[in-house]
Amino acid sequence: MGDPGEPPEGVPEGGSGSDDEYRSVVFDESFVRAARITELSADERLGGHVPRAIRHKFGLGALASLPRQAVTLLLLVVLAFGAAVYFGVTAPQHEAARGGGTQLTAQLTALTAPQAPPAADPNNPFGTLPATAGYADGSAGLGLPVPTTGTTHFSQTQVAAALDTVRRYLEASELTASVLVQGETAQVRQLLAPAEQSQFDAATAAPADDQHHAVTGWMVRFDPMKVALASNTVKVAGSVSFTELDPGTLEITGDHTLVYALRPAGAPGAGPVSLYTVRREVRFDVDHNDVAYAQLRLVDSVEQAGPSPCGAAQAEYLQPQAFGAAGAPAASPGAVNPADHAHPAWQSCAVLASPKG
């Protein structure tokens, strides 16, 4: 029988067929305990050497056993994540959840004329306006303040920027011919904060007299199939003021009387011209994010407009009283002067008072 130390295939060529030559190597207990597993260096790992089977212990000490490149990458990932969380929390956020600042509430009072409105002189349509009313042409009558200081939480530069955005909105929504009589809406929409644009779109798509979806709450406009401008000039008298509502909100209000010279659509140049008056009180909320992006939120719009027939649907367009027709109801309320800013704009249907010098 062969030697137990020999392989089944026999003794390899040149071999002795016995393990006598290894018998002098003894792996006793003291030798095993003294043996240490040597960790490969980073250069050896990158060089493609096969790593030894080492069981790593997880903890802070494990970082020391990672390659330098891996540690650097891990730190970069941690820093990037931390920065994203920090800036996501501290960056200015648009206050989309603040109910009062994301939805317009609009009210409109029709002012009817007890007698047919007198025709205006086509060559000087505004000649009958009282000189003492302080009317000016277009934006010159808006009465925008020039801020000399800021508020507690808004700098002078920020206040000036917010007022300039309001100026642009008022010019677009009250004074621009393409908005007034041509159905243009984009110029007004682009100045609104994204939180309000969906309400604006819903109003223009399906106007409704529900205090939230009247297009005439956002802008002054007339039906281009019925009304044309007899003059591109709009007479304006009023003012704009601002105050800090809270640390994150600047409140800007405007109160203006606007007078338009109108004629029937399609009428020749010598057609009848009449004056139409709108008193418009508006309130805007502007936060720091709005200032940075030159946008605003129109919160309240209260209008008196006439001469208009009581009961006419005016959610989509303002409806001037028919040229040459009287429209006062049989039992009409007291007369209202839209140039009188001492009284609130919101009332029920009322009689348009004659302007006084």
C-alpha positions as a printed Julia matrix, in Angstrom:
357×3 Matrix{Float64}:
   0.0     0.0     0.0
   1.32    3.41   -0.87
   2.43    6.03    1.52
  -0.52    7.96    2.98
   1.24   11.17    2.12
   1.33   10.39   -1.6
  -1.34   11.78   -3.93
  -3.68    9.33   -5.68
  -2.12   10.09   -9.05
   1.24    9.06   -7.82
   4.33   10.9    -6.95
   5.02   13.92   -9.12
   8.14   13.82  -11.16
  11.04   15.0    -9.14
   9.09   14.55   -5.93
   9.93   12.32   -3.05
   6.45   11.09   -2.51
   6.65   12.05    1.11
   6.07   15.21    3.18
   9.24   14.68    5.14
  10.72   17.86    3.77
   7.87   19.89    5.43
   7.91   18.08    8.74
  10.38   20.57   10.15
   7.81   23.4     9.76
   5.55   23.26   12.79
   2.54   25.69   13.04
   2.2    25.61   16.77
  -0.21   27.8    18.75
   2.36   30.47   19.58
   3.24   30.86   15.88
  -0.38   31.27   14.84
  -1.01   33.89   17.52
   2.06   35.82   16.49
   1.04   35.89   12.82
  -0.43   39.24   11.57
  -2.45   39.99    8.5
  -0.75   42.76    6.61
  -3.1    45.34    5.0
  -2.31   46.23    1.4
  -1.41   49.84    0.76
  -3.57   52.11   -1.44
  -0.98   51.86   -4.23
  -1.08   48.08   -4.05
  -4.9    48.08   -4.26
  -4.9    50.39   -7.26
  -2.24   48.25   -8.82
  -4.68   45.37   -9.14
  -3.46   43.12   -6.33
  -6.05   40.71   -5.02
  -7.14   41.89   -1.56
  -7.03   39.55    1.35
 -10.32   38.52    2.92
 -10.59   41.01    5.77
 -13.7    41.58    7.83
 -14.12   45.33    8.39
 -15.55   46.78   11.53
 -17.99   49.62   10.95
 -17.57   52.83   12.9
 -15.5    55.98   12.85
 -12.37   53.9    12.73
 -13.53   52.41    9.44
 -12.82   55.71    7.67
  -9.14   55.27    8.37
  -9.14   52.01    6.4
 -10.78   53.54    3.3
  -8.71   54.78    0.38
  -8.02   58.5     0.42
 -10.01   59.05   -2.76
 -13.06   57.29   -1.28
 -12.9    59.38    1.89
 -12.66   62.59   -0.15
 -15.64   61.6    -2.32
 -17.69   60.68    0.76
 -16.98   64.05    2.38
 -17.95   65.9    -0.82
 -21.27   64.04   -0.97
 -22.01   64.85    2.69
 -21.13   68.53    2.21
 -23.26   68.8    -0.94
 -26.25   67.22    0.78
 -25.85   69.49    3.79
 -25.66   72.57    1.57
 -28.79   71.55   -0.33
 -30.74   71.1     2.9
 -29.48   74.41    4.31
 -30.29   76.51    1.26
 -33.62   74.74    0.8
 -34.62   75.83    4.3
 -33.16   79.33    4.33
 -33.77   80.49    0.73
 -36.65   82.96    0.17
 -39.82   81.02   -0.42
 -42.86   82.3    -2.28
 -45.74   82.33    0.17
 -48.06   80.17   -1.9
 -49.87   78.89    1.17
 -50.85   82.32    2.46
 -54.5    82.49    1.49
 -54.93   86.26    1.65
 -52.03   86.81   -0.69
 -52.75   84.26   -3.39
 -56.33   84.96   -4.43
 -57.92   88.12   -5.74
 -61.25   89.3    -4.33
 -62.98   91.77   -6.67
 -66.06   93.95   -6.29
 -67.64   96.21   -8.89
 -70.41   98.8    -8.52
 -72.21   99.93  -11.64
 -72.94  103.66  -11.69
 -75.92  104.48  -13.84
 -76.8   107.88  -15.3
 -80.32  109.18  -14.65
 -80.26  111.01  -17.97
 -78.52  110.22  -21.2
 -74.83  111.12  -20.84
 -73.97  114.26  -22.78
 -71.83  113.84  -25.84
 -68.22  114.98  -25.51
 -66.38  117.17  -28.01
 -64.44  114.77  -30.27
 -61.66  117.35  -30.59
 -61.43  117.96  -26.83
 -63.24  115.08  -25.1
 -61.91  115.89  -21.64
 -62.68  119.58  -21.78
 -65.58  119.29  -19.33
 -63.51  117.72  -16.53
 -63.15  120.04  -13.55
 -59.73  121.68  -13.38
 -59.64  121.25   -9.61
 -59.87  117.45   -9.77
 -56.14  117.13  -10.45
 -56.35  114.96  -13.55
 -53.17  114.31  -15.51
 -52.41  112.33  -18.65
 -51.78  108.64  -18.12
 -49.11  107.54  -15.67
 -48.39  111.15  -14.7
 -51.58  111.01  -12.65
 -50.79  107.81  -10.74
 -49.21  109.72   -7.86
 -46.47  107.19   -7.15
 -44.35  108.09   -4.12
 -40.56  108.36   -4.28
 -39.28  106.39   -1.26
 -36.49  108.15    0.61
 -36.08  105.34    3.15
 -37.0   101.72    3.42
 -39.17   99.95    5.97
 -38.0    97.82    8.86
 -37.52   94.69    6.72
 -37.46   96.13    3.18
 -34.63   98.35    2.0
 -35.16  101.58    0.09
 -34.01   99.81   -3.07
 -36.53   97.01   -2.54
 -39.39   99.43   -1.89
 -38.51  101.4    -5.04
 -38.4    98.17   -7.07
 -41.8    97.05   -5.74
 -43.36  100.43   -6.54
 -41.95  100.27  -10.05
 -43.59   96.85  -10.58
 -46.9    98.31   -9.35
 -46.48  101.21  -11.78
 -46.0    98.78  -14.66
 -49.06   96.8   -13.57
 -51.27   99.9   -13.36
 -50.09  101.1   -16.75
 -50.75   97.7   -18.32
 -54.14   97.12  -16.67
 -55.62  100.64  -16.89
 -53.85  102.68  -19.56
 -52.75  100.39  -22.41
 -54.97  100.49  -25.51
 -54.36   96.84  -26.44
 -55.67   95.78  -23.01
 -58.52   98.29  -22.92
 -60.17   97.53  -26.26
 -58.25   94.75  -28.02
 -58.56   91.81  -25.62
 -54.87   91.64  -24.71
 -54.15   89.94  -21.35
 -50.52   88.78  -21.46
 -49.09   92.12  -20.37
 -51.08   91.94  -17.14
 -50.54   88.24  -16.48
 -46.75   88.37  -16.71
 -46.56   90.75  -13.75
 -48.51   88.43  -11.44
 -46.83   85.99   -9.09
 -47.15   82.32  -10.17
 -49.48   81.65   -7.23
 -52.1    83.93   -8.82
 -51.62   83.12  -12.48
 -53.86   80.05  -12.3
 -56.73   82.16  -10.92
 -56.11   84.75  -13.64
 -56.17   82.04  -16.32
 -59.41   80.61  -14.94
 -61.0    84.06  -14.99
 -60.01   84.81  -18.58
 -61.13   81.34  -19.71
 -64.52   81.46  -17.95
 -65.37   84.89  -16.51
 -67.84   84.82  -13.62
 -69.28   87.45  -11.32
 -68.35   85.52   -8.17
 -65.85   87.99   -6.7
 -62.92   85.8    -7.76
 -63.22   85.2   -11.5
 -64.19   88.54  -12.99
 -61.65   89.59  -15.6
 -62.6    93.2   -14.9
 -61.19   92.75  -11.41
 -57.72   92.32  -12.91
 -57.93   95.06  -15.55
 -60.11   97.7   -17.15
 -61.4    96.39  -20.46
 -64.23   96.98  -22.93
 -65.81   94.7   -25.52
 -63.92   95.41  -28.77
 -67.04   94.49  -30.74
 -68.94   97.35  -29.08
 -66.5    99.97  -27.87
 -63.49  101.83  -29.29
 -61.25  104.51  -27.85
 -61.92  108.03  -29.09
 -58.57  109.04  -27.6
 -55.56  107.0   -26.48
 -55.14  109.44  -23.61
 -56.59  108.42  -20.25
 -57.09  111.07  -17.6
 -55.93  109.9   -14.16
 -56.1   111.34  -10.63
 -55.13  109.51   -7.46
 -52.27  108.21   -5.4
 -50.25  105.14   -4.36
 -49.07  104.4    -0.83
 -47.11  101.61    0.86
 -46.58  100.16    4.31
 -44.96   97.08    5.81
 -47.71   94.63    6.63
 -45.41   92.15    8.38
 -41.67   91.28    8.24
 -42.18   89.41    4.98
 -44.84   91.5     3.24
 -44.96   94.96    1.76
 -48.5    96.22    1.21
 -49.03   98.7    -1.64
 -52.39  100.36   -2.28
 -53.62  102.5    -5.15
 -56.75  104.62   -5.37
 -57.38  106.23   -8.76
 -60.11  107.78  -10.82
 -59.71  107.13  -14.55
 -61.65  108.82  -17.33
 -61.85  107.26  -20.8
 -63.13  108.82  -24.03
 -65.17  106.16  -25.85
 -67.12  105.83  -29.06
 -69.08  102.95  -30.6
 -66.9   100.35  -32.31
 -66.78  100.8   -36.05
 -68.15  104.35  -35.88
 -66.51  106.87  -38.2
 -64.22  109.53  -36.8
 -67.14  111.92  -36.37
 -69.18  109.4   -34.35
 -70.52  110.29  -30.88
 -67.99  110.42  -28.05
 -68.8   110.04  -24.38
 -66.76  109.86  -21.18
 -66.63  106.76  -19.03
 -65.32  106.98  -15.46
 -63.79  104.22  -13.34
 -62.72  104.56   -9.75
 -60.38  101.74   -8.9
 -59.02  100.86   -5.47
 -56.42   98.07   -5.55
 -54.23   96.44   -2.92
 -51.08   94.48   -3.65
 -49.01   92.22   -1.41
 -45.32   91.94   -2.28
 -42.8    89.72   -0.5
 -39.02   89.58   -0.88
 -39.27   86.92   -3.55
 -41.76   89.05   -5.51
 -39.39   92.02   -5.36
 -36.53   89.91   -6.72
 -38.63   88.62   -9.64
 -40.52   91.89  -10.38
 -43.92   90.36   -9.7
 -46.82   91.03   -7.34
 -50.04   89.65   -5.93
 -53.25   91.61   -6.47
 -55.27   90.89   -3.34
 -58.23   93.3    -3.52
 -59.84   95.21   -6.38
 -62.85   97.47   -5.76
 -64.3    99.43   -8.65
 -67.03  101.93   -9.41
 -67.67  102.23  -13.14
 -70.14  104.23  -15.19
 -72.29  105.26  -16.74
 -73.3   101.59  -16.85
 -76.76  100.03  -16.65
 -77.55   98.37  -13.33
 -77.75   94.62  -13.62
 -75.52   94.34  -16.7
 -73.06   91.44  -16.63
 -69.62   93.0   -16.31
 -67.4    90.08  -15.33
 -65.8    89.88  -18.78
 -66.09   93.48  -19.98
 -67.18   96.78  -18.51
 -70.5    97.71  -20.13
 -70.95  101.43  -20.85
 -74.49  102.7   -20.97
 -75.82  102.79  -24.51
 -74.91  106.02  -26.25
 -77.72  108.51  -25.89
 -79.76  106.3   -23.5
 -80.77  106.91  -19.88
 -80.38  104.07  -17.43
 -81.35  105.08  -13.89
 -83.63  102.57  -12.14
 -87.03  103.73  -10.92
 -85.9   103.69   -7.29
 -82.23  104.55   -7.36
 -79.91  104.98   -4.37
 -78.07  108.17   -3.56
 -75.69  109.64   -6.09
 -72.03  108.6    -5.97
 -69.16  110.74   -7.17
 -66.28  108.47   -8.3
 -63.87  111.37   -7.86
 -64.69  111.57   -4.15
 -62.08  109.47   -2.36
 -63.42  110.34    1.08
 -66.01  107.54    0.84
 -65.44  103.81    0.3
 -65.62  102.58   -3.28
 -67.78   99.53   -2.59
 -71.53  100.15   -2.71
 -74.52   98.62   -4.43
 -75.63   99.91   -7.81
 -75.74  103.68   -7.59
 -76.38  106.81   -9.6
 -73.45  108.51  -11.27
 -73.11  112.03   -9.91
 -72.27  114.88  -12.26
 -68.66  116.08  -11.87
 -68.32  119.39  -10.06
 -65.66  122.03  -10.56
